Amino acid sequence: MPKRKRLFTPLKNRVKHNHSRDSSDVREVTTARGRLKGALMDVLDPTGEDSDSSYEQSPVKYDSHDQASDDDDRIRSRRRSPQRQSYVLKLFDRSVDLSQFSESSPLYPICRAWIANQPKANYSDFGKEEAEPENAESVELPGPDGSPVSKIPALLPEQLKANKNNINLNYREAPPPSREQLLASHSVRWVAVRQAWLEQAARAEARYSAAQQLLNKINVNAI
């Protein structure tokens, strides 16, 4: 009788294949863990300076006063900027250091720091405006004189005497005026109204006469 061919893979070869696949998975996991550990070390120690490196320098003489001032400056800088444990969050290719915010911090400054994408910066300096130097050529204008004056003039005597109850709508007893009569009476009235507004505006602007004279003098000197 002819021998039958085996349809299945021998158990020995299958065990070897599974063992090689498991070893490759372990290798990938170990590599991923090493990369994660390196990234965490970079975050905790962003300077990346090697503390074990040692080198020799030629001795240099320093003044005792300068050395004392340098020590004082270092102590002050340490007091001003205490070391903190940074907690950098990276989101959509932008990073923000959440250790500089508290749980009660509003969301707006956190978003601004995330947009800035500067996790190593001091966020307390953001938004501070530098004081502009005073201009030596600046001139302070004097204020207005006297009490405030309204820009609206008082009512005319005709307006004070006018009363809607005195209007006679019975055209049989009092025929309506003609167009020429209405135009003449209205022209006289509106001339008086316009003159009253101009006089009131002149009174309001008279309070700023000193400032206007100073501006005119500056414009003349500039020419």
Secondary structure by P-SEA (a helix, b strand, c coil): cbbbbbccccaaaaaaaaaaaaaaaaaaaaaaaaaaaaaaaaaaccccccccbbbbbcbbbbbaaaaaaaaaaaaaaaaaccccbbbbbbccccccccccccccccaaaaaaaaaacccccccccccccccccccccbbbbbccccccccccccccccccccccccccccccccccccaaaaaaaaaaaaaaaaaaaaaaaaaaaccaaaaaaaaaaaaaaac
